Amino acid sequence: MPETVIRDACLADAEAMAPLYNHYVHRSIATFETEPVAAVEMARRIQKVKASSLPWRVAETAGELSGYAYATRWHDRHAYRFSVESTVYIDAGAVGQGLGERLYLSLLSQLRHQGLHTVMAVIALPNAASVALHEKVGFRQSGGLRAVGRKFERWIDVGYWQCFLTDAPEP
């Protein structure tokens, strides 16, 4: 099996990220976007995350981008400053090989090092693979909303999963 390297994203990665992500735009409820995202837009998103001093990690296997994970601010209000939302996408051909776990552990380590308290994941349901990944790396379900998105001519529920990075009492 080829070696996989986990590293910080750079703007040049946007060219490979766009088609990886667009696979999910076209074929999955994992993202609520319905139109493909151009590489220039992906680069803008990378810049925005990095400008907020948050990590964007990529997995590179045999020199090719095979997945990515990043964090964004949960909400803008000041009291939320220790909370972020995570996102992870794996190349369709690499799903099930442990790449998501490696990316997530790298991302969570960086977030913990930055002194953040909690990470939220918003998962479109049903998505057993995503739920399993999140729970494997320490997330627990904390809530959900019914029929909040519409894609592929159907209503989609979302679940909220939360991972505490610091020792805090469970709610």
N, C-alpha and C positions, 0 to 999 in steps of 0.2 A: 504494500500500500504506500502511495507517495506521502512524503512528509507534508504536514500542514503547519503553517506558521500563523500565529495570531499576532496582529500588529495594529497600530493606530491607522485609521483611514487617512487618505490624502485626497485632494480634489481630483487627481487623475483616476482614482478608483470609480468615479461616477460613471464613466463609460461602461464598465462591466456591471455596476450595480443596477443600472436602469433596466437592462433586459432580465436580470435575475428577479428583480421586483415585479416587473411587468408580467412575468409568468403568473404571479399571484393576483395581479389586477385582473387578468383575463380569465383565470380558471378557478379562483378560490374566493371564499368569503373572509379569508384571513385579513384582507385589507378592505376597507369600505370605498376605496378609490375605484372608479369605474372607467377612467380614461388612462391610457398609458402615460408614464412619466418620462420625459426626455432627460438625457444625461445632464444638460445644463441646469435643469430643475433639481436633479439629485445633487449636483455640486453646490447649489444654493442651500440645500438642506444641510449638507455637511458643514458648510461655512457657518450656518446659523447655530448648529449644535456646538461647534468648536468655539464660536464667539461667546457662548454662555458658559464656557469652561467645563463642558461636559464631555465624556468620552464617546467616541464612535470607533468601534473595533471592527476589523475585518479578518476573515480567515482566507488564507491563500494556500491552495493545494497545487503542487506541481506548477507554480507560477501563475495560476489562474485564480481569480476571486471565486470563492466557494460559499461565502456567507458573510453576513454582517450583523452587528448588534450595536445599539446606541441608546442613549437616554436623553430625554427632554424634560423641561420643567413640568411638573404636574399641573400647576396653575400659577398665574402671575402674582396673586396676592402674597404679601410679605410673609405671612405666617406659614405658607407652604414651602418656604425656601429650602427645607431639608427633605423634600419629597420630590421624586422624579417618576416618570413613566418610561418603561423600557419597551424596546422593539427589537425583534430578531427575525431575520429571513435567511433561509438556507437554500442554496441552489437545489432545484428539484431532483437532480441526479445524485445529490449527496445526503438527502434526508435519511435518517435512521442510522447514520454512521458515527454518532456521538459528537458531531461538529457543533450542534446547537448548545449542548452542555458545555463544551470547551469555551465557546464564545461567551456564553452567559456567565460562567465562572470568572472569566477575565474581566468582563464588564462589571460584575458585582464587586470584585476585588478593587477595581479602580474607584467605584462609587463609595465603597467603605473607606478607602484611603482618603477620599475627599471630605469625609465627615458627614456624609448624607445619612439620613435616618431610615427612610422607607422607599421601596421601589414598587410601583404599581404596574400591573400588566392588564390590559384590556383585551380580552380574548373573545372573538366572534364564535358563537356556539351554534351547532356542535363542532368541536375540534379536539378530538381525543388526543392526538399527537401533541398539540400545543399544551393542553392541560397537563399531560404526562411530563413533558419537558419542564414546565414551570414548577410543578410539584417536586420533581427530582432535584432541582437546584434550590429548593427552600421556600417557594411561594405557597401560600394557602389561600383558598377562596375566601373573599371577604364581602361579596355582594354580587348583584347583577341587575340588569334591566331587560325587560321584554320588548321585543319588536321595535327596536330603535333604529335599525338600518334596513334599507331595502336594496337588494341586489339579486340579479338573476330571477327577477319576478317573484321574489318571496321576502317575507319579513325575517329579520335576523335578530336574535338576542345577543347580548354581550354579558360576559361574566368579568368580575373584577378579582384579580389575584394580587396578593400583597406579600412582600418579603421585607422583613425587618433586618436592617444592617447593623443596628446597635442593640444593646440590651435594653429593651423596653418591655413593659408589661404588655401581655397580649390583651386586646380589648375584650 
